[in-house]
Amino acid sequence: MEMKGTASQPLTCNNGSERIDPYGFERPHDFESYQEMMNEYVAVLDRRSMRWSKLLQEKPHVEKNLTVKRYVRKGVPNEHRARIWMAASGAQERLESKPGHYQSLLAMEHDTKLKETIRTDMHRTFPDNVLFQSRAEPSLQGALYNVLLAYGHHNTEVGYCQGMNFIAGYLMIITKDEEKSFWLMDALLGRMLPDFYSPAMMGLKTDQEVLGELVKAKAPAVGQLMAQYPGIWTLVVSRWFICLYIDILPIETVLRIWDCLFYEGSKVLFRAALTLIIHHQPEILRARSLTDVCECFKQITCGAFTLDCHTFMQKIFTEPGSLSTATIDKLREKCRHRILEEESGRP
């Protein structure tokens, strides 16, 4: 399959289809609005690309400073994404300190159950993406399988769980490199989001409750509404967090969130969630039942607000107000303690 395209121009394939975005996803439903948004966004991307190229020429080693942070928040151009993500997350350092580690994991004898579990999810991973279809040439399916298999042996406590295939898939789309994708997985799952994917999923359960506490403080009326429904946060946001917004928000928006996630850490996940909730308070407050609430939380992730990734990313750093790491750490401690108490009190 011949494919052409850049981050600012839709991919076209030799099957004549033009409803495919630069990342290989078919967009039959919102292609017109996506194209409209991209036509305006291209100018932004081009400006950012020139600035990033200049910055990286002057300072080839990516440092963490206020200038780079500002640049990251305004978006990393696709051609620099793998490099910036690797540097900002510490993945590059890990790769260089453990040469050959990825290859040695692939060369070892593999756990049969792990292989089968991963293989089962292969056909479910982005079936609407031309790069992951088994007939694609080359198909990213084989590379995705390798990354997940190696990671399962690298982090035996986690092994493999659903959701990881989508994260590894996005990493492969951007890096086009198995080893880099593996080390970025290690940065995300091992350091930035520990216990999100472990069997007990304590990190995920905790962060859902932390979001609930933040909503009580920053959107009290919504907090009151949600308090009527025990366990509601698991129902409405577990997929937001476990998939890091993949298949929840448009891909350009997800990648912009990931730019900040790799640079600033997990608090950006809360900023995105809070912005969606605060911005759509009136709709959420009209909900009269659990079903209404769940439906509303599906709807607020769609439409023009989330499609316009540039404006959305500006909003996530203003609408929720201040949100320090210290605040989140304190809330995590409180929520984790509460969850453990509740779980130990079960008959």
C-alpha positions as semicolon CSV with decimal commas, in nm:
position;residue;x (nm);y (nm);z (nm)
1;M;0,000;0,000;0,000
2;E;0,148;0,334;-0,104
3;M;0,090;0,610;0,148
4;K;0,181;0,974;0,135
5;G;0,123;1,260;0,374
6;T;0,251;1,479;0,651
7;A;0,107;1,592;0,981
8;S;-0,051;1,885;0,803
9;Q;-0,196;1,700;0,505
10;P;-0,432;1,400;0,493
11;L;-0,285;1,066;0,393
12;T;-0,405;0,932;0,061
13;C;-0,388;0,565;-0,028
14;N;-0,383;0,400;-0,366
15;N;-0,736;0,269;-0,305
16;G;-0,855;0,621;-0,384
17;S;-0,988;0,685;-0,033
18;E;-0,920;1,035;0,093
19;R;-1,107;1,008;0,420
20;I;-0,793;0,908;0,603
21;D;-0,605;1,133;0,843
22;P;-0,224;1,168;0,862
23;Y;-0,208;0,886;1,119
24;G;-0,388;0,624;0,908
25;F;-0,735;0,652;1,068
26;E;-1,041;0,642;0,843
27;R;-1,274;0,929;0,933
28;P;-1,606;0,865;0,755
29;H;-1,822;1,055;1,008
30;D;-1,643;1,381;1,084
31;F;-1,402;1,412;0,794
32;E;-1,541;1,746;0,672
33;S;-1,520;1,914;1,014
34;Y;-1,177;1,753;1,070
35;Q;-1,053;1,890;0,737
36;E;-1,194;2,233;0,815
37;M;-1,014;2,236;1,150
38;M;-0,690;2,107;0,994
39;N;-0,695;2,376;0,720
40;E;-0,670;2,640;0,993
41;Y;-0,444;2,433;1,218
42;V;-0,186;2,378;0,939
43;A;-0,073;2,741;0,968
44;V;-0,025;2,693;1,344
45;L;0,166;2,368;1,284
46;D;0,395;2,531;1,029
47;R;0,480;2,818;1,263
48;R;0,546;2,580;1,553
49;S;0,759;2,357;1,330
50;M;0,987;2,646;1,231
51;R;1,028;2,753;1,595
52;W;1,101;2,400;1,713
53;S;1,357;2,343;1,434
54;K;1,536;2,665;1,532
55;L;1,530;2,573;1,903
56;L;1,664;2,222;1,839
57;Q;1,940;2,352;1,612
58;E;2,055;2,591;1,885
59;K;2,014;2,332;2,166
60;P;2,031;1,977;2,029
61;H;2,003;1,833;2,384
62;V;1,646;1,884;2,501
63;E;1,656;2,053;2,840
64;K;1,367;2,106;3,078
65;N;1,317;2,481;3,113
66;L;1,039;2,738;3,088
67;T;1,094;2,797;2,716
68;V;1,068;2,428;2,629
69;K;0,767;2,388;2,861
70;R;0,593;2,677;2,681
71;Y;0,678;2,524;2,343
72;V;0,548;2,182;2,452
73;R;0,218;2,330;2,572
74;K;0,175;2,496;2,233
75;G;0,230;2,161;2,058
76;V;0,520;1,950;1,937
77;P;0,530;1,910;1,556
78;N;0,493;1,551;1,444
79;E;0,844;1,531;1,300
80;H;0,994;1,613;1,644
81;R;0,747;1,422;1,864
82;A;0,941;1,098;1,910
83;R;1,258;1,289;2,002
84;I;1,084;1,525;2,248
85;W;0,879;1,248;2,412
86;M;1,188;1,029;2,452
87;A;1,395;1,313;2,605
88;A;1,124;1,464;2,828
89;S;1,008;1,133;2,976
90;G;1,354;0,994;3,052
91;A;1,297;0,710;2,804
92;Q;1,602;0,808;2,595
93;E;1,823;0,790;2,902
94;R;1,685;0,444;2,989
95;L;1,735;0,319;2,632
96;E;2,097;0,435;2,633
97;S;2,168;0,292;2,980
98;K;2,033;-0,054;2,883
99;P;2,158;-0,122;2,530
100;G;2,021;-0,444;2,382
101;H;1,763;-0,489;2,661
102;Y;1,464;-0,473;2,425
103;Q;1,621;-0,723;2,182
104;S;1,707;-0,961;2,469
105;L;1,343;-0,958;2,585
106;L;1,226;-1,055;2,237
107;A;1,490;-1,328;2,214
108;M;1,389;-1,502;2,540
109;E;1,142;-1,787;2,569
110;H;0,792;-1,641;2,584
111;D;0,510;-1,719;2,822
112;T;0,237;-1,899;2,624
113;K;-0,051;-1,735;2,808
114;L;0,098;-1,388;2,756
115;K;0,141;-1,456;2,383
116;E;-0,218;-1,577;2,346
117;T;-0,367;-1,284;2,539
118;I;-0,180;-1,028;2,329
119;R;-0,259;-1,210;2,003
120;T;-0,631;-1,206;2,088
121;D;-0,624;-0,825;2,102
122;M;-0,432;-0,772;1,778
123;H;-0,739;-0,760;1,550
124;R;-0,921;-0,533;1,799
125;T;-0,647;-0,270;1,788
126;F;-0,750;0,015;1,559
127;P;-0,944;-0,186;1,299
128;D;-1,022;0,149;1,129
129;N;-0,655;0,234;1,081
130;V;-0,494;0,142;0,749
131;L;-0,151;0,101;0,914
132;F;-0,274;-0,180;1,144
133;Q;-0,468;-0,383;0,889
134;S;-0,303;-0,720;0,830
135;R;-0,302;-0,658;0,453
136;A;-0,116;-0,326;0,493
137;E;0,239;-0,317;0,363
138;P;0,414;-0,281;0,597
139;S;0,162;-0,353;0,873
140;L;0,232;-0,221;1,222
141;Q;0,059;-0,525;1,374
142;G;0,378;-0,731;1,401
143;A;0,573;-0,444;1,559
144;L;0,286;-0,378;1,803
145;Y;0,284;-0,746;1,904
146;N;0,661;-0,736;1,969
147;V;0,640;-0,422;2,185
148;L;0,359;-0,566;2,400
149;L;0,531;-0,904;2,433
150;A;0,862;-0,746;2,535
151;Y;0,688;-0,517;2,784
152;G;0,497;-0,812;2,935
153;H;0,831;-0,982;3,016
154;H;0,996;-0,657;3,123
155;N;0,723;-0,570;3,374
156;T;0,598;-0,906;3,502
157;E;0,376;-0,746;3,769
158;V;0,166;-0,591;3,494
159;G;0,222;-0,840;3,213
160;Y;-0,048;-0,735;2,969
161;C;-0,392;-0,586;3,020
162;Q;-0,648;-0,438;2,784
163;G;-0,586;-0,074;2,703
164;M;-0,211;-0,123;2,670
165;N;-0,253;-0,227;2,305
166;F;-0,401;0,115;2,219
167;I;-0,124;0,303;2,400
168;A;0,149;0,096;2,229
169;G;-0,034;0,144;1,898
170;Y;-0,031;0,524;1,928
171;L;0,337;0,515;2,022
172;M;0,412;0,306;1,712
173;I;0,217;0,547;1,488
174;I;0,432;0,836;1,611
175;T;0,776;0,678;1,658
176;K;0,761;0,409;1,385
177;D;1,019;0,239;1,607
178;E;0,967;-0,065;1,830
179;E;1,247;0,005;2,078
180;K;1,147;0,369;2,131
181;S;0,782;0,267;2,174
182;F;0,889;0,007;2,432
183;W;1,085;0,259;2,640
184;L;0,803;0,515;2,620
185;M;0,567;0,242;2,748
186;D;0,813;0,188;3,033
187;A;0,810;0,562;3,112
188;L;0,430;0,582;3,110
189;L;0,332;0,258;3,281
190;G;0,633;0,216;3,505
191;R;0,696;0,570;3,629
192;M;0,426;0,822;3,532
193;L;0,120;0,604;3,591
194;P;0,231;0,329;3,830
195;D;-0,044;0,088;3,936
196;F;-0,276;0,199;3,655
197;Y;-0,240;-0,137;3,482
198;S;-0,145;-0,368;3,769
199;P;-0,402;-0,642;3,852
200;A;-0,554;-0,438;4,140
201;M;-0,546;-0,115;3,929
202;M;-0,501;0,083;4,250
203;G;-0,348;0,383;4,067
204;L;-0,644;0,406;3,833
205;K;-0,904;0,367;4,112
206;T;-0,722;0,634;4,316
207;D;-0,702;0,888;4,033
208;Q;-1,073;0,849;3,951
209;E;-1,152;0,941;4,312
210;V;-0,898;1,226;4,303
211;L;-1,085;1,369;4,005
212;G;-1,405;1,347;4,209
213;E;-1,243;1,548;4,489
214;L;-1,113;1,808;4,242
215;V;-1,460;1,844;4,088
216;K;-1,609;1,903;4,436
217;A;-1,362;2,190;4,482
218;K;-1,369;2,342;4,132
219;A;-1,727;2,269;4,014
220;P;-1,924;2,214;4,340
221;A;-2,266;2,186;4,173
222;V;-2,142;1,899;3,954
223;G;-1,973;1,746;4,260
224;Q;-2,307;1,748;4,445
225;L;-2,487;1,588;4,151
226;M;-2,224;1,312;4,117
227;A;-2,233;1,239;4,493
228;Q;-2,588;1,103;4,445
229;Y;-2,445;0,810;4,247
230;P;-2,189;0,597;4,436
231;G;-1,914;0,462;4,211
232;I;-2,007;0,706;3,935
233;W;-1,649;0,817;3,858
234;T;-1,549;0,461;3,767
235;L;-1,841;0,449;3,524
236;V;-1,777;0,778;3,349
237;V;-1,399;0,835;3,347
238;S;-1,220;0,500;3,383
239;R;-1,182;0,476;3,002
240;W;-1,057;0,837;2,984
241;F;-0,769;0,751;3,214
242;I;-0,692;0,388;3,123
243;C;-0,673;0,474;2,750
244;L;-0,514;0,817;2,811
245;Y;-0,801;0,967;2,607
246;I;-0,743;0,741;2,303
247;D;-1,076;0,681;2,122
248;I;-1,231;0,935;2,362
249;L;-1,095;1,258;2,211
250;P;-0,985;1,334;1,852
251;I;-0,631;1,215;1,775
252;E;-0,476;1,563;1,731
253;T;-0,611;1,655;2,076
254;V;-0,488;1,329;2,234
255;L;-0,138;1,383;2,094
256;R;-0,130;1,739;2,229
257;I;-0,231;1,605;2,574
258;W;0,045;1,342;2,543
259;D;0,302;1,613;2,456
260;C;0,231;1,766;2,800
261;L;0,193;1,428;2,973
262;F;0,546;1,321;2,876
263;Y;0,686;1,660;2,977
264;E;0,482;1,752;3,287
265;G;0,351;1,421;3,415
266;S;0,009;1,283;3,501
267;K;-0,153;1,602;3,631
268;V;-0,229;1,695;3,270
269;L;-0,481;1,406;3,264
270;F;-0,673;1,583;3,544
271;R;-0,650;1,918;3,366
272;A;-0,809;1,769;3,052
273;A;-1,086;1,597;3,252
274;L;-1,162;1,907;3,460
275;T;-1,178;2,126;3,149
276;L;-1,431;1,893;2,985
277;I;-1,643;1,892;3,302
278;I;-1,619;2,264;3,388
279;H;-1,684;2,370;3,028
280;H;-1,995;2,151;3,007
281;Q;-2,139;2,216;3,354
282;P;-2,483;2,328;3,226
283;E;-2,535;2,007;3,024
284;I;-2,416;1,783;3,310
285;L;-2,643;1,959;3,560
286;R;-2,947;1,890;3,340
287;A;-2,898;1,513;3,400
288;R;-3,185;1,357;3,596
289;S;-3,065;0,996;3,624
290;L;-2,755;0,777;3,621
291;T;-2,820;0,698;3,253
292;D;-2,840;1,073;3,175
293;V;-2,508;1,136;3,349
294;C;-2,330;0,853;3,163
295;E;-2,471;0,969;2,827
296;C;-2,372;1,328;2,899
297;F;-2,012;1,228;2,978
298;K;-1,997;1,050;2,640
299;Q;-2,132;1,357;2,458
300;I;-1,900;1,613;2,617
301;T;-1,595;1,451;2,458
302;C;-1,732;1,503;2,104
303;G;-1,785;1,802;1,882
304;A;-1,613;2,129;1,795
305;F;-1,477;2,200;2,146
306;T;-1,251;1,893;2,154
307;L;-1,181;1,884;1,779
308;D;-1,014;2,227;1,791
309;C;-0,709;2,095;1,974
310;H;-0,524;2,426;1,987
311;T;-0,804;2,611;2,170
312;F;-0,877;2,307;2,389
313;M;-0,514;2,292;2,504
314;Q;-0,515;2,664;2,585
315;K;-0,829;2,603;2,796
316;I;-0,683;2,314;2,999
317;F;-0,419;2,547;3,142
318;T;-0,670;2,822;3,231
319;E;-1,021;2,684;3,303
320;P;-0,933;2,449;3,595
321;G;-0,723;2,718;3,768
322;S;-0,418;2,625;3,975
323;L;-0,342;2,255;4,013
324;S;-0,018;2,172;4,186
325;T;0,155;1,836;4,207
326;A;0,151;1,876;4,587
327;T;-0,232;1,907;4,584
328;I;-0,267;1,596;4,369
329;D;-0,021;1,397;4,583
330;K;-0,213;1,490;4,899
331;L;-0,547;1,390;4,739
332;R;-0,398;1,065;4,612
333;E;-0,287;0,975;4,963
334;K;-0,632;1,053;5,105
335;C;-0,822;0,864;4,830
336;R;-0,592;0,560;4,835
337;H;-0,637;0,534;5,212
338;R;-1,016;0,554;5,172
339;I;-1,023;0,287;4,898
340;L;-0,805;0,050;5,102
341;E;-1,032;0,098;5,404
342;E;-1,343;0,027;5,195
343;E;-1,187;-0,281;5,035
344;S;-1,063;-0,424;5,364
345;G;-1,408;-0,369;5,518
346;R;-1,579;-0,589;5,261
347;P;-1,711;-0,924;5,389
